[in-house]
Amino acid sequence: MTHRPGTFPGYLFVETRRHVANLDRLTEAEALAVARAAWVGARALRAELDPESVHSAIAGRGPARAHFHQHVFVRHRDTPAELGWMDVDWPGAPREDVDLLCGRLSPHFGR
């Protein structure tokens, strides 16, 4: 990983090794690898955290940051309805050590 955005338990960041700005600029092999990583990550998050839902988004900020990213993240059960997608700090929010969760997720990727 070359970039590390803010982290919270249930947020995965999928990126390519090669710097490209957009999904359509990936090679077929890169696109398939990203899709598989996002799919495996989503299934792993569901298995380990039992969230209400698992979501994915592709968002970029233009050529100045020419690096493709796909975000995979959960919405924890009992998250207040008025909170946005990335609002994870609320009374009663699940608390997990990110490093320990990474250890639990790792076997799901089979590598």
N, CA and C atoms as a LAMMPS dump frame, in Angstrom:
ITEM: TIMESTEP
0
ITEM: NUMBER OF ATOMS
333
ITEM: BOX BOUNDS ff ff ff
-5.0000000000000000e+02 5.0000000000000000e+02
-5.0000000000000000e+02 5.0000000000000000e+02
-5.0000000000000000e+02 5.0000000000000000e+02
ITEM: ATOMS id mol type element x y z
1 1 1 N 0.848 -1.169 0
2 1 2 C 0 0 0
3 1 3 C 0.9 1.24 0
4 2 1 N 0.599 2.15 -0.881
5 2 2 C 1.399 3.363 -0.951
6 2 3 C 0.704 4.544 -0.305
7 3 1 N -0.594 4.452 -0.141
8 3 2 C -1.368 5.513 0.494
9 3 3 C -2.104 4.885 1.661
10 4 1 N -2.305 5.634 2.713
11 4 2 C -3.087 5.1 3.824
12 4 3 C -4.019 6.19 4.332
13 5 1 N -5.278 6.122 3.903
14 5 2 C -6.25 7.101 4.396
15 5 3 C -6.574 6.813 5.85
16 6 1 N -7.395 7.656 6.428
17 6 2 C -7.832 7.398 7.791
18 6 3 C -8.427 6.013 7.88
19 7 1 N -8.205 5.339 8.973
20 7 2 C -8.691 3.968 9.086
21 7 3 C -9.738 3.861 10.176
22 8 1 N -10.625 2.928 9.992
23 8 2 C -11.558 2.54 11.04
24 8 3 C -11.9 1.078 10.815
25 9 1 N -12.29 0.374 11.856
26 9 2 C -12.604 -1.044 11.708
27 9 3 C -13.742 -1.247 10.713
28 10 1 N -13.433 -1.924 9.632
29 10 2 C -14.437 -2.174 8.615
30 10 3 C -14.225 -1.38 7.353
31 11 1 N -13.054 -0.77 7.201
32 11 2 C -12.74 0.006 6.004
33 11 3 C -11.5 -0.585 5.349
34 12 1 N -11.643 -1.001 4.09
35 12 2 C -10.515 -1.516 3.319
36 12 3 C -10.269 -0.596 2.135
37 13 1 N -9.029 -0.507 1.758
38 13 2 C -8.581 0.391 0.705
39 13 3 C -7.87 -0.468 -0.327
40 14 1 N -8.446 -0.6 -1.52
41 14 2 C -7.865 -1.42 -2.585
42 14 3 C -7.235 -0.477 -3.599
43 15 1 N -5.979 -0.718 -3.909
44 15 2 C -5.306 0.129 -4.896
45 15 3 C -4.428 -0.721 -5.797
46 16 1 N -4.127 -0.188 -6.945
47 16 2 C -3.247 -0.866 -7.885
48 16 3 C -1.806 -0.474 -7.601
49 17 1 N -0.893 -1.331 -8.005
50 17 2 C 0.531 -0.992 -7.86
51 17 3 C 0.928 0.081 -8.875
52 18 1 N 0.388 -0.048 -10.075
53 18 2 C 0.687 0.907 -11.139
54 18 3 C -0.197 2.136 -10.968
55 19 1 N 0.384 3.295 -11.146
56 19 2 C -0.381 4.532 -11.021
57 19 3 C -1.173 4.804 -12.292
58 20 1 N -2.486 4.74 -12.147
59 20 2 C -3.418 5.128 -13.203
60 20 3 C -4.548 5.897 -12.539
61 21 1 N -5.148 6.805 -13.277
62 21 2 C -6.141 7.686 -12.664
63 21 3 C -7.529 7.077 -12.541
64 22 1 N -7.912 6.224 -13.477
65 22 2 C -9.303 5.805 -13.529
66 22 3 C -9.454 4.321 -13.813
67 23 1 N -10.644 3.821 -13.508
68 23 2 C -10.973 2.424 -13.725
69 23 3 C -10.747 2.004 -15.172
70 24 1 N -11.134 2.839 -16.111
71 24 2 C -11.006 2.486 -17.527
72 24 3 C -9.561 2.465 -18.015
73 25 1 N -8.641 2.932 -17.21
74 25 2 C -7.217 2.925 -17.573
75 25 3 C -6.498 1.668 -17.064
76 26 1 N -7.183 0.857 -16.269
77 26 2 C -6.579 -0.378 -15.776
78 26 3 C -6.492 -1.389 -16.912
79 27 1 N -5.503 -2.258 -16.841
80 27 2 C -5.471 -3.393 -17.76
81 27 3 C -6.565 -4.365 -17.318
82 28 1 N -6.905 -5.306 -18.156
83 28 2 C -7.91 -6.293 -17.781
84 28 3 C -7.45 -7.076 -16.551
85 29 1 N -6.188 -7.444 -16.528
86 29 2 C -5.666 -8.2 -15.376
87 29 3 C -5.752 -7.374 -14.092
88 30 1 N -5.435 -6.086 -14.175
89 30 2 C -5.53 -5.219 -12.99
90 30 3 C -6.975 -5.085 -12.537
91 31 1 N -7.884 -4.894 -13.475
92 31 2 C -9.301 -4.745 -13.124
93 31 3 C -9.839 -6.012 -12.462
94 32 1 N -9.456 -7.162 -12.988
95 32 2 C -9.894 -8.422 -12.388
96 32 3 C -9.309 -8.598 -10.991
97 33 1 N -8.056 -8.222 -10.803
98 33 2 C -7.418 -8.34 -9.486
99 33 3 C -8.09 -7.408 -8.474
100 34 1 N -8.409 -6.187 -8.893
101 34 2 C -9.08 -5.233 -8.01
102 34 3 C -10.465 -5.759 -7.645
103 35 1 N -11.2 -6.237 -8.645
104 35 2 C -12.543 -6.756 -8.393
105 35 3 C -12.499 -7.93 -7.411
106 36 1 N -11.536 -8.819 -7.596
107 36 2 C -11.424 -9.962 -6.697
108 36 3 C -11.064 -9.515 -5.286
109 37 1 N -10.125 -8.587 -5.169
110 37 2 C -9.731 -8.1 -3.84
111 37 3 C -10.909 -7.432 -3.137
112 38 1 N -11.691 -6.64 -3.859
113 38 2 C -12.852 -5.973 -3.262
114 38 3 C -13.903 -7.006 -2.841
115 39 1 N -14.13 -8.009 -3.688
116 39 2 C -15.112 -9.054 -3.387
117 39 3 C -14.683 -9.88 -2.176
118 40 1 N -13.434 -10.31 -2.168
119 40 2 C -12.933 -11.094 -1.029
120 40 3 C -12.968 -10.239 0.239
121 41 1 N -12.566 -8.984 0.118
122 41 2 C -12.588 -8.089 1.273
123 41 3 C -13.987 -7.893 1.824
124 42 1 N -14.956 -7.719 0.941
125 42 2 C -16.342 -7.536 1.383
126 42 3 C -16.846 -8.771 2.112
127 43 1 N -16.548 -9.941 1.569
128 43 2 C -16.974 -11.19 2.215
129 43 3 C -16.271 -11.38 3.559
130 44 1 N -15.005 -11.009 3.622
131 44 2 C -14.248 -11.134 4.872
132 44 3 C -14.803 -10.193 5.933
133 45 1 N -15.094 -8.95 5.54
134 45 2 C -15.664 -7.993 6.491
135 45 3 C -17.008 -8.492 7.022
136 46 1 N -17.837 -9.037 6.132
137 46 2 C -19.129 -9.57 6.574
138 46 3 C -18.921 -10.719 7.557
139 47 1 N -18 -11.611 7.25
140 47 2 C -17.757 -12.77 8.113
141 47 3 C -17.199 -12.372 9.472
142 48 1 N -16.309 -11.413 9.499
143 48 2 C -15.618 -11.06 10.75
144 48 3 C -16.351 -10.021 11.586
145 49 1 N -17.134 -9.146 10.957
146 49 2 C -17.772 -8.058 11.702
147 49 3 C -19.29 -8.152 11.771
148 50 1 N -19.901 -8.99 10.941
149 50 2 C -21.352 -9.108 10.885
150 50 3 C -22.027 -7.731 10.832
151 51 1 N -21.653 -6.913 9.829
152 51 2 C -22.229 -5.573 9.737
153 51 3 C -23.64 -5.598 9.177
154 52 1 N -24.309 -4.458 9.259
155 52 2 C -25.614 -4.302 8.635
156 52 3 C -25.483 -4.437 7.119
157 53 1 N -24.43 -3.835 6.553
158 53 2 C -24.205 -3.903 5.111
159 53 3 C -22.74 -3.636 4.8
160 54 1 N -22.35 -4.03 3.591
161 54 2 C -20.995 -3.772 3.093
162 54 3 C -21.145 -3.01 1.782
163 55 1 N -20.371 -1.95 1.626
164 55 2 C -20.474 -1.085 0.448
165 55 3 C -19.113 -0.941 -0.22
166 56 1 N -19.146 -0.459 -1.441
167 56 2 C -17.918 -0.195 -2.175
168 56 3 C -18.105 1.079 -2.99
169 57 1 N -17.029 1.822 -3.155
170 57 2 C -17.072 3.047 -3.951
171 57 3 C -15.737 3.244 -4.643
172 58 1 N -15.817 3.77 -5.83
173 58 2 C -14.622 4.183 -6.558
174 58 3 C -14.726 5.689 -6.708
175 59 1 N -13.739 6.385 -6.193
176 59 2 C -13.746 7.84 -6.275
177 59 3 C -12.323 8.316 -6.5
178 60 1 N -12.179 9.325 -7.311
179 60 2 C -10.855 9.867 -7.581
180 60 3 C -10.877 11.375 -7.54
181 61 1 N -9.693 11.954 -7.522
182 61 2 C -9.594 13.403 -7.444
183 61 3 C -8.86 13.983 -8.637
184 62 1 N -8.854 13.282 -9.75
185 62 2 C -8.282 13.83 -10.97
186 62 3 C -6.834 13.476 -11.194
187 63 1 N -6.267 13.99 -12.283
188 63 2 C -4.918 13.621 -12.712
189 63 3 C -3.811 13.962 -11.719
190 64 1 N -4.024 14.952 -10.881
191 64 2 C -2.994 15.308 -9.895
192 64 3 C -2.738 14.151 -8.936
193 65 1 N -3.729 13.309 -8.743
194 65 2 C -3.603 12.137 -7.875
195 65 3 C -3.894 10.898 -8.714
196 66 1 N -3.066 10.67 -9.685
197 66 2 C -3.305 9.601 -10.66
198 66 3 C -3.054 8.222 -10.07
199 67 1 N -3.897 7.847 -9.149
200 67 2 C -3.793 6.517 -8.57
201 67 3 C -5.191 6.016 -8.278
202 68 1 N -5.522 4.91 -8.903
203 68 2 C -6.842 4.309 -8.754
204 68 3 C -7.021 3.742 -7.351
205 69 1 N -8.187 3.978 -6.762
206 69 2 C -8.526 3.439 -5.441
207 69 3 C -9.956 2.915 -5.45
208 70 1 N -10.174 1.799 -4.8
209 70 2 C -11.526 1.329 -4.547
210 70 3 C -11.661 1.162 -3.044
211 71 1 N -12.728 1.695 -2.507
212 71 2 C -12.982 1.659 -1.077
213 71 3 C -14.047 0.605 -0.791
214 72 1 N -13.821 -0.213 0.218
215 72 2 C -14.78 -1.22 0.667
216 72 3 C -14.98 -0.953 2.151
217 73 1 N -16.232 -0.766 2.551
218 73 2 C -16.47 -0.378 3.938
219 73 3 C -17.824 -0.885 4.409
220 74 1 N -17.928 -1.023 5.71
221 74 2 C -19.16 -1.541 6.315
222 74 3 C -19.99 -0.42 6.921
223 75 1 N -21.234 -0.738 7.1
224 75 2 C -22.119 0.068 7.939
225 75 3 C -22.454 -0.853 9.1
226 76 1 N -21.95 -0.491 10.267
227 76 2 C -22.152 -1.331 11.441
228 76 3 C -23.618 -1.346 11.863
229 77 1 N -24.032 -2.455 12.422
230 77 2 C -25.397 -2.561 12.955
231 77 3 C -25.617 -1.468 14.002
232 78 1 N -26.81 -0.976 14.062
233 78 2 C -27.229 0.038 15.046
234 78 3 C -26.585 1.404 14.829
235 79 1 N -25.979 1.633 13.66
236 79 2 C -25.487 2.972 13.357
237 79 3 C -26.696 3.897 13.25
238 80 1 N -26.687 5.022 13.946
239 80 2 C -27.828 5.943 13.842
240 80 3 C -28.088 6.34 12.383
241 81 1 N -29.334 6.343 11.989
242 81 2 C -29.731 6.601 10.602
243 81 3 C -29.229 7.948 10.082
244 82 1 N -29.1 8.928 10.944
245 82 2 C -28.699 10.258 10.492
246 82 3 C -27.198 10.379 10.191
247 83 1 N -26.422 9.353 10.533
248 83 2 C -24.985 9.405 10.292
249 83 3 C -24.654 9.019 8.853
250 84 1 N -23.641 9.694 8.312
251 84 2 C -23.199 9.432 6.949
252 84 3 C -22.379 8.165 6.849
253 85 1 N -21.952 7.869 5.622
254 85 2 C -21.23 6.632 5.328
255 85 3 C -19.97 6.455 6.167
256 86 1 N -19.218 7.516 6.333
257 86 2 C -17.93 7.395 7.013
258 86 3 C -17.961 7.891 8.457
259 87 1 N -19.137 8.178 8.982
260 87 2 C -19.267 8.575 10.384
261 87 3 C -19.262 7.31 11.237
262 88 1 N -18.194 7.121 11.967
263 88 2 C -18.05 5.867 12.713
264 88 3 C -17.877 6.077 14.21
265 89 1 N -17.908 7.322 14.632
266 89 2 C -17.695 7.605 16.052
267 89 3 C -19.004 8.095 16.663
268 90 1 N -19.715 7.191 17.317
269 90 2 C -20.974 7.488 17.971
270 90 3 C -21.071 6.62 19.219
271 91 1 N -21.842 7.059 20.198
272 91 2 C -21.977 6.261 21.416
273 91 3 C -22.454 4.851 21.078
274 92 1 N -21.731 3.872 21.523
275 92 2 C -22.072 2.485 21.251
276 92 3 C -21.452 1.935 19.979
277 93 1 N -20.661 2.747 19.293
278 93 2 C -20.017 2.284 18.058
279 93 3 C -19.067 1.135 18.367
280 94 1 N -18.99 0.15 17.443
281 94 2 C -18.049 -0.952 17.655
282 94 3 C -16.616 -0.431 17.728
283 95 1 N -15.848 -0.995 18.615
284 95 2 C -14.44 -0.626 18.762
285 95 3 C -13.608 -1.876 18.529
286 96 1 N -12.714 -1.812 17.595
287 96 2 C -11.832 -2.939 17.272
288 96 3 C -10.429 -2.403 17.093
289 97 1 N -9.459 -3.147 17.487
290 97 2 C -8.083 -2.818 17.179
291 97 3 C -7.874 -3.145 15.697
292 98 1 N -7.49 -2.155 14.903
293 98 2 C -7.361 -2.335 13.457
294 98 3 C -6.326 -3.404 13.128
295 99 1 N -5.216 -3.428 13.844
296 99 2 C -4.183 -4.432 13.577
297 99 3 C -4.692 -5.85 13.86
298 100 1 N -5.44 -6.03 14.944
299 100 2 C -5.998 -7.349 15.247
300 100 3 C -7.027 -7.761 14.192
301 101 1 N -7.839 -6.803 13.755
302 101 2 C -8.819 -7.105 12.713
303 101 3 C -8.115 -7.492 11.412
304 102 1 N -7.038 -6.809 11.075
305 102 2 C -6.271 -7.175 9.868
306 102 3 C -5.795 -8.613 9.965
307 103 1 N -5.363 -9.027 11.129
308 103 2 C -4.937 -10.41 11.326
309 103 3 C -6.064 -11.395 11.104
310 104 1 N -7.278 -11.019 11.507
311 104 2 C -8.442 -11.898 11.299
312 104 3 C -8.874 -11.91 9.836
313 105 1 N -8.693 -10.8 9.149
314 105 2 C -9.099 -10.712 7.739
315 105 3 C -8.122 -11.427 6.816
316 106 1 N -6.86 -11.408 7.158
317 106 2 C -5.811 -11.922 6.296
318 106 3 C -6.068 -13.334 5.754
319 107 1 N -6.468 -14.298 6.577
320 107 2 C -6.687 -15.653 6.045
321 107 3 C -7.756 -15.718 4.952
322 108 1 N -8.692 -14.788 4.945
323 108 2 C -9.734 -14.781 3.927
324 108 3 C -9.157 -14.545 2.521
325 109 1 N -8.003 -13.895 2.461
326 109 2 C -7.385 -13.583 1.174
327 109 3 C -6.528 -14.74 0.654
328 110 1 N -6.268 -15.723 1.502
329 110 2 C -5.57 -16.933 1.067
330 110 3 C -4.14 -16.726 0.603
331 111 1 N -3.49 -15.69 1.105
332 111 2 C -2.092 -15.447 0.71
333 111 3 C -1.264 -15.137 1.911
